[in-house]
Structure formats: structure tokens, C-alpha cells
């Protein structure tokens, strides 16, 4: 696979970074105000604070910033308590990890309603792939625990040093060269999910995994990866399907042998352009892009494999049902090629609409669209109550009669209420 390295222009001068911090196109004004309030409060408590990881990376790339992970040298939970006292909202503290989630007050005008406050810390791993044990530390130690150099930079928020960049490990240089580089040789063994992250960043930015880092995706790292819980692995694929370049990421994982570790199939390249599809308004359905991604990826497999993957990766009931449905529907399509609208409708209404939509994307079968747009809404005017008024005993006969009436409407055999009444007489 060829990797095109993006031309990255970085603001190397400190004053340029400070200018970017005040750029409303990169950081909306309400977020700038939020950060200023946090910085002022942390300064009053003598707790220096920083923006790290994705914030520094994307700001240097001059991309709009979404993540506001605030690192505090001190106690993030205490800082959070004071922010809530002064500005409102509420705090969810995680004492074990020295972190807190600030649920922002409604007047922040922020589309995201939470902000992570994190105590600068060091981490240790009792065994490969295990969750870390943490303890408070200085910002330099916190930077050293991170995954890649491009995420191991921090920007000071304190007034005196506002906009100062802390780059101890060459992150800015790797950004300029378009390289994904780990910080230490056992990085992938300590946390094998970093393999997925390396691929996400590589394909998101058009970067390249640095050669020595690539060699660290070795047998030991693969063994550690294979031992992770299914839920953690599925979460990594969830994150991939939230990306615009999800297909390229799956191709790269296949190339690296990661999909084979879990007996996962290669993604069908013919479906790559469909991953970012949105249902037309006339379909009146919502398509979660993560669910859509899984359906496109696994629709050409077998039900036995889906059951196996569902157990291994702790699939949600919705995902499992959607996959089993689309596999069956695709198998049924040839059998219904010349079927009437009623036959299509009675088949399709038993299946999740998202499965029908995805199958339509792949096959462009007009009956699937017709069902979503109009057939599903066609009902008989006569109801069970009408049958009761005719003293017809309740039971399976009701369903039989009402189904035949609806089929007649769907197939154009009745076109008005008089014709429906006449048909009912013949059915009694």
C-alpha cells in the first residue's frame, strides 16, 4: 500500500501558536472563554494546567479543535469541584484514576456538554494489555506515558505562559514529516489498542507509521492484542467507523494481519464509497454510521460467523439482529425478483429498516426503496373493530382477512373503499 504523506505546515514560532489559540475558526469563542475560566481557577489554586494530545496536534495542523482534555498538575478533582462551585454544572469524579468529568452548565453554549479534567500522572501495567495503575506526577511524566510523539505535546494555559508549547519528544518534527512514532519499544505490548490508533491516525492524516514503530507490531504485540476483551476490540472498530477514511483503515489492518488475528474478513472495496452515505429524506430513517459500517463490512459473511463474532466481541442486540437480517435478505432477493408489492412488504416489514437501507445501497433494488418510501405505509381501511361489528369471532381469521385486504391495496387490486368493502364480502 502506498502512503501519500501530507504537506504539513506548522507554526514554528511561539507567537503563531498563541495566535492560533485565539483563532475563532479553530477554537470557537465560547470554548476560549471556557478555557480562560479554567486557567484562571487553576492559577488561583496554584495548579498549572495544560491542553494535551489531540488538542495540541490538531491546533498545530491548523485544524478545528474538538477535544478539550485539560491536564492539571495537582488535583483535577479539586479543581473540578471549584469550577462547579463557581460556574455551575456538576462533577463526576473517578478517584482511582484522579480524573473528573465536568458536566458543563447549560449557558456554556457548547455542543459538547462535558469536559475531561485529568490529573497529570504516570502509569504502570501489571501485565500486557491490562488497564494501567496510575499515580499523580508532573506534566513531563504525563507526556512520557502517551502513545505517539504527535500526541505527546502540551500547550500551557496559564496566563504567564499562555500558548507555550511543551514538546520534549519531537512531536512537532514528526507532524512535519507525517510520521506516527511510539514513545518506547513496549508501547504496543503495554496497550495493544495503540495498534488501532496508529492506523487511525495514519489514514486520517495521510501519514505513515514510522518504520521502527511498524516493526514493533510483532508477535508479542499480536499475542497481547488477542487477549483483550471483545468489548475493547469492538470499541476500536466502532471508532474506525466514525472516521471518514474507515475503509482505508480496515484495508490497512488487513495488510498488517490484524483482521486475521480475529478471523475477520477483509472489507469489500466496492462498498468503500457507501460508508459515508446518508439516507435520503424521503426514507425517513436514521442510519448510525457505526452500525452502517458493520453491516457493509459483514453482510457477505455467514450467519454462523455472525453468531461467533457476536459472542467474541460482545455485539449489541441491534447489531447482531441487523447483520443476521441483511444476510438473510440478500439471500432472499433472487426469490422475490418478480414478486408483488404485497409479498415484498410482508417480507421486509419483519426486518430492521437499517438492514433494508444498506441492502438497497449495495443492490439498488427498487422494491427495497419502494417499501421504505411508500409500501410500508399502505394499510387496509377496514380494521379489527369493523370485523367485530360484523360479529366475526376473534382469532386467526382476523389476521388472515386483514392481510388479504392490505395485500389488495398494495397490489392495486382495490383502489377505493367501495372496492375494499366488496372484497371483504367475498372473504367472509
matplotlib code that plots the C-alpha trace (Angstrom):
import matplotlib.pyplot as plt

x = [0.0, 1.3, 1.0, 0.9, 2.4, 0.5, 2.3, 2.1, 2.8, 3.5, 3.6, 7.1, 7.2, 5.6, 3.7, 2.0, 0.8, -0.6, -2.4, -3.9, -5.2, -7.2, -8.4, -12.2, -12.2, -10.0, -11.4, -14.9, -15.2, -17.3, -14.6, -11.9, -13.9, -14.3, -10.5, -9.8, -12.1, -10.4, -6.9, -7.9, -9.3, -6.3, -3.9, -5.7, -5.2, -1.6, -2.3, -0.7, -2.9, -2.3, -4.0, -2.5, -2.7, -5.2, -5.7, -2.0, -1.8, -4.7, -4.0, -0.5, -2.1, -4.4, -7.5, -10.6, -10.1, -12.8, -11.2, -10.5, -8.7, -7.3, -4.3, -3.7, -0.5, -2.2, -5.6, -8.1, -11.0, -10.4, -10.2, -13.4, -15.2, -14.2, -15.3, -18.7, -19.0, -18.1, -19.7, -22.3, -22.8, -21.9, -18.9, -18.4, -15.1, -13.1, -10.9, -9.0, -7.6, -7.5, -9.8, -13.2, -15.8, -17.3, -20.9, -21.0, -23.7, -26.3, -25.2, -21.8, -23.3, -21.2, -22.4, -20.5, -21.8, -18.9, -15.2, -12.5, -10.2, -7.2, -4.5, -1.0, 0.0, 2.3, 1.0, 2.3, 1.0, 0.9, 0.6, 0.4, -3.0, -4.1, -5.6, -3.0, -2.3, -1.8, -0.4, -0.1, 3.0, 4.4, 3.4, 6.7, 5.8, 2.3, 3.7, 6.1, 3.2, 1.4, 1.0, 2.7, 5.0, 2.4, 0.1, 2.9, 2.8, 1.2, 0.2, 0.2, -2.9, -1.5, -1.6, 2.2, 3.0, -0.2, 0.4, 3.8, 4.4, 6.0, 7.5, 10.0, 9.9, 9.9, 6.2, 6.3, 9.0, 7.1, 4.0, 6.0, 7.3, 4.0, 5.2, 3.4, 6.0, 5.6, 7.5, 9.1, 9.6, 6.9, 4.2, 2.1, 2.6, 1.5, -1.5, -2.3, -5.2, -2.5, -2.1, -5.6, -4.9, -1.7, -3.7, -6.5, -4.0, -2.0, -5.1, -6.9, -4.0, -2.3, 0.7, 3.0, 3.7, 7.5, 9.5, 10.8, 7.4, 5.9, 8.4, 7.0, 3.7, 5.3, 4.3, 4.4, 2.2, -0.2, -0.5, -1.2, -3.9, -5.5, -6.0, -8.0, -11.7, -14.1, -15.7, -12.4, -11.7, -15.2, -14.8, -11.8, -13.8, -16.6, -14.1, -12.9, -16.4, -16.8, -13.9, -14.3, -11.5, -12.8, -12.4, -8.7, -8.2, -9.7, -7.6, -4.5, -5.5, -5.8, -2.4, -0.9, -2.5, -4.7, -8.0, -6.6, -5.9, -9.7, -10.7, -12.4, -13.0, -11.5, -13.7, -15.2, -13.6, -16.8, -18.6, -16.0, -17.9, -21.0, -19.6, -20.4, -23.9, -26.9, -30.4, -32.5, -35.0, -37.9, -36.7, -37.5, -34.9, -31.7, -28.6, -26.0, -22.7, -21.1, -24.0, -24.0, -20.2, -20.6, -23.5, -21.4, -18.4, -20.0, -23.1, -21.4, -20.4, -22.5, -24.9, -22.6, -19.8, -22.0, -23.1, -19.4, -18.3, -21.3, -20.1, -16.4, -16.9, -20.0, -22.1, -25.2, -28.5, -29.3, -26.0, -26.5, -30.1, -29.2, -26.4, -28.5, -31.2, -29.2, -27.6, -31.0, -32.4, -29.6, -30.1, -33.9, -33.6, -33.5, -36.5, -38.6, -37.4, -40.9, -42.9, -45.9, -45.6, -47.6, -45.1, -42.2, -43.9, -44.8, -41.2, -39.5, -41.6, -40.1, -36.6, -34.8, -35.1, -31.4, -30.7, -33.1, -31.5, -28.0, -29.0, -30.6, -27.3, -25.5, -28.0, -30.1, -33.1, -36.1, -38.5, -36.4, -36.8, -40.5, -41.1, -39.2, -40.8, -44.4, -45.4, -44.8, -47.4, -50.2, -52.8, -56.4, -59.1, -61.1, -59.9, -60.4, -63.1, -65.0, -64.9, -66.2, -69.2, -69.9, -69.9, -66.9, -65.4, -61.9, -59.0, -56.5, -59.2, -58.9, -55.3, -56.0, -58.7, -56.9, -53.7, -55.6, -57.3, -53.9, -52.4, -55.1, -54.4, -50.6, -51.1, -53.6, -56.4, -58.6, -58.4, -61.1, -63.2, -66.1, -63.9, -62.4, -65.9, -66.8, -63.6, -64.4, -67.7, -66.0, -63.6, -66.3]
y = [0.0, 3.4, 6.2, 9.8, 12.0, 15.2, 18.5, 19.8, 23.4, 24.0, 27.3, 27.0, 30.4, 30.6, 33.8, 32.0, 29.2, 31.9, 33.4, 30.0, 29.7, 32.8, 31.9, 31.6, 29.3, 26.8, 27.3, 28.8, 31.9, 30.1, 27.4, 30.1, 31.6, 28.2, 27.6, 31.0, 30.3, 27.0, 28.6, 31.4, 29.0, 26.6, 29.6, 30.7, 27.2, 27.1, 24.1, 24.7, 23.4, 22.3, 21.2, 18.0, 15.2, 15.8, 19.4, 20.3, 18.0, 19.4, 23.0, 22.7, 21.2, 24.2, 22.0, 22.9, 21.6, 19.3, 17.6, 19.8, 17.4, 19.6, 18.2, 19.6, 19.5, 19.0, 17.5, 17.6, 16.6, 19.5, 21.8, 20.4, 20.9, 24.6, 25.1, 23.6, 25.9, 29.0, 28.3, 25.6, 22.2, 19.0, 16.8, 13.1, 12.1, 9.0, 8.7, 5.7, 7.5, 11.0, 12.3, 14.1, 14.8, 18.3, 18.3, 21.9, 24.3, 24.9, 28.5, 27.5, 27.3, 24.3, 21.5, 19.0, 19.1, 17.6, 18.3, 16.0, 17.2, 15.0, 14.9, 14.7, 11.2, 8.2, 4.8, 1.3, -2.0, -5.2, -7.3, -6.8, -5.4, -4.7, -1.4, 0.9, 1.7, 5.4, 8.0, 11.8, 13.2, 16.3, 17.2, 15.9, 12.4, 12.6, 13.4, 10.5, 8.0, 8.8, 6.7, 8.6, 11.6, 13.6, 13.2, 13.9, 17.7, 20.1, 23.7, 25.9, 27.6, 29.7, 33.4, 33.9, 31.0, 31.0, 29.3, 27.9, 24.5, 21.7, 19.3, 17.0, 14.1, 15.6, 15.6, 18.8, 17.4, 14.1, 16.1, 18.0, 14.7, 12.9, 10.1, 8.0, 7.1, 5.4, 6.6, 3.3, -0.2, -1.9, 0.6, -1.9, -4.6, -2.4, -1.2, -3.2, -0.9, 1.6, -0.5, 0.5, 4.1, 4.1, 3.0, 5.5, 8.5, 7.2, 7.0, 10.1, 12.4, 10.6, 9.9, 6.9, 4.6, 5.2, 2.0, 1.2, 1.6, -0.6, -3.4, -3.3, -4.7, -8.1, -11.5, -10.3, -7.3, -9.5, -12.0, -9.2, -7.9, -11.3, -11.4, -8.2, -8.4, -8.5, -5.2, -3.3, -4.7, -3.8, -0.3, 0.2, -0.8, 1.5, 4.3, 3.4, 3.5, 7.0, 8.1, 9.4, 7.1, 3.9, 1.7, 2.7, 1.9, -1.6, -2.2, -1.3, -3.5, -6.4, -5.6, -5.7, -9.0, -7.6, -8.8, -12.3, -12.4, -12.3, -14.3, -11.1, -10.8, -8.2, -5.2, -5.2, -2.3, -2.0, -0.7, 1.9, 4.8, 3.8, 4.2, 7.9, 7.5, 9.3, 8.1, 10.4, 12.4, 10.5, 7.3, 8.9, 6.7, 7.5, 5.5, 5.4, 5.4, 2.8, 0.3, 1.1, 0.3, -3.1, -4.0, -3.2, -5.0, -8.2, -8.6, -11.0, -13.5, -16.3, -16.4, -18.8, -16.3, -13.5, -15.6, -16.3, -12.7, -11.5, -13.7, -12.8, -9.1, -8.6, -7.2, -5.3, -7.0, -4.3, -5.0, -8.8, -8.6, -6.2, -8.4, -11.6, -9.8, -8.4, -11.7, -13.4, -10.6, -10.7, -14.5, -13.9, -11.2, -13.5, -15.4, -12.2, -10.8, -10.9, -10.7, -8.4, -5.4, -7.3, -10.2, -7.7, -5.8, -8.9, -10.0, -6.7, -5.4, -8.2, -6.8, -3.7, -0.7, -0.1, -3.5, -2.8, 0.6, -0.8, -3.6, -1.0, 0.9, -2.2, -3.7, -0.7, -3.0, -0.7, -2.7, -2.0, 1.7, 1.4, -0.4, 2.3, 5.2, 4.1, 0.4, 0.2, 3.0, 1.3, -0.2, -1.5, 0.9, -1.9, -2.8, -5.5, -3.3, -3.4, -7.2, -7.3, -5.2, -7.9, -10.5, -12.3, -14.4, -13.1, -15.3, -16.1, -15.4, -11.7, -11.6, -13.6, -11.2, -8.0, -9.3, -10.1, -6.6, -4.9, -7.1, -6.0, -2.3, -2.9, -4.8, -2.3, -4.8, -2.4, 1.4, 2.8, 2.0, 0.6, -1.9, -2.8, -3.5, -5.6, -7.7, -8.1, -9.6, -12.3, -13.1, -13.6]
z = [0.0, -1.0, 1.6, 0.5, 3.1, 3.5, 3.2, 6.8, 7.5, 11.2, 13.0, 14.4, 16.1, 19.6, 18.8, 15.9, 18.3, 20.6, 17.6, 16.8, 20.3, 19.7, 16.2, 16.4, 13.3, 15.2, 18.8, 19.0, 21.3, 23.9, 24.2, 24.5, 27.4, 29.0, 28.8, 30.2, 33.2, 33.8, 33.6, 36.0, 38.5, 38.3, 38.7, 41.8, 43.2, 42.1, 39.8, 36.4, 33.6, 30.0, 26.9, 25.6, 23.0, 20.2, 21.0, 20.5, 17.5, 15.6, 16.6, 15.1, 12.0, 12.0, 12.1, 14.1, 17.6, 19.2, 22.2, 25.2, 27.6, 30.4, 32.3, 35.8, 37.8, 41.2, 41.7, 38.9, 41.1, 43.5, 40.5, 39.2, 42.5, 42.5, 38.8, 39.6, 42.7, 40.7, 37.3, 37.8, 36.3, 38.1, 38.5, 38.1, 39.9, 39.2, 42.3, 41.0, 38.0, 39.5, 36.8, 36.7, 34.1, 34.3, 33.1, 31.8, 32.7, 30.0, 29.4, 28.0, 24.5, 23.8, 21.6, 23.8, 27.4, 29.2, 29.6, 31.0, 33.8, 34.2, 36.9, 35.3, 36.1, 35.4, 34.5, 35.1, 33.7, 35.8, 32.6, 28.9, 27.8, 31.3, 32.4, 33.9, 37.5, 37.9, 40.3, 40.2, 38.6, 36.7, 33.2, 31.8, 33.2, 31.8, 28.4, 28.6, 29.2, 25.9, 22.8, 20.0, 19.7, 17.8, 20.9, 23.4, 23.2, 25.7, 25.4, 28.6, 29.6, 32.4, 31.7, 32.0, 29.7, 27.6, 24.3, 25.2, 23.6, 25.6, 23.0, 24.7, 22.3, 18.8, 18.2, 16.1, 13.9, 13.4, 12.5, 9.9, 8.4, 8.7, 11.0, 13.6, 16.2, 19.5, 22.6, 23.7, 22.4, 24.6, 23.7, 21.7, 24.3, 27.2, 25.3, 22.1, 21.2, 20.2, 17.0, 16.0, 17.0, 14.9, 11.9, 12.5, 12.7, 9.7, 7.5, 8.9, 8.2, 5.3, 7.5, 7.6, 10.6, 11.2, 10.2, 13.6, 15.1, 12.4, 13.4, 16.9, 15.7, 16.2, 17.6, 21.2, 20.5, 18.5, 21.3, 23.8, 21.3, 21.0, 24.8, 25.1, 25.9, 23.0, 24.2, 24.0, 20.5, 19.3, 20.6, 18.4, 15.3, 16.5, 16.5, 13.0, 11.5, 13.0, 10.7, 7.1, 5.9, 7.6, 4.6, 4.2, 7.9, 7.5, 4.5, 6.4, 9.4, 6.9, 5.4, 8.9, 9.7, 12.5, 11.0, 10.7, 14.4, 15.0, 11.9, 10.5, 6.7, 4.5, 3.8, 0.3, -1.6, -3.7, -0.6, 0.4, -1.1, 0.8, 4.3, 4.5, 3.0, 4.5, 3.8, 1.5, 3.4, 1.8, 3.5, 6.9, 8.7, 10.6, 9.8, 12.6, 10.7, 13.0, 12.5, 8.8, 8.7, 10.3, 8.0, 4.9, 6.3, 7.4, 5.1, 2.8, 5.5, 7.1, 10.0, 11.8, 11.6, 12.9, 15.9, 16.6, 16.3, 18.3, 21.2, 20.8, 20.5, 22.6, 19.8, 20.8, 20.1, 17.5, 15.6, 15.7, 14.6, 11.8, 10.5, 10.6, 8.8, 6.0, 5.3, 5.1, 3.0, 0.5, 0.1, -0.4, -3.1, -6.1, -4.8, -4.9, -8.2, -9.7, -6.5, -6.0, -3.7, -1.0, -1.0, -0.7, 2.1, 4.2, 3.8, 4.6, 7.5, 9.6, 9.2, 10.6, 8.3, 8.5, 7.0, 4.2, 3.5, 3.4, 1.1, -1.2, -1.2, -2.4, -4.8, -5.9, -5.8, -6.4, -4.3, -1.2, -1.8, -2.6, 0.7, 2.7, 0.9, 0.4, 0.7, 4.5, 5.0, 2.9, 5.2, 4.9, 5.9, 7.5, 11.0, 13.5, 15.1, 11.8, 11.8, 15.4, 14.3, 11.7, 14.6, 13.3, 16.1, 17.1, 16.3, 13.4, 10.9, 11.7, 10.6, 7.5, 6.4, 7.2, 5.5, 2.3, 2.3, 2.8, 0.0, -2.3, -1.6, -2.1, -5.3, -6.8, -6.7, -4.8, -5.3, -3.1, 0.0, -2.0, -3.7, -0.3, 1.1, -1.9, -1.4, 2.3, 1.4, -0.7, 2.1, 4.8]

ax = plt.figure().add_subplot(projection="3d")
ax.plot(x, y, z, "-o")
ax.set_aspect("equal")
plt.show()
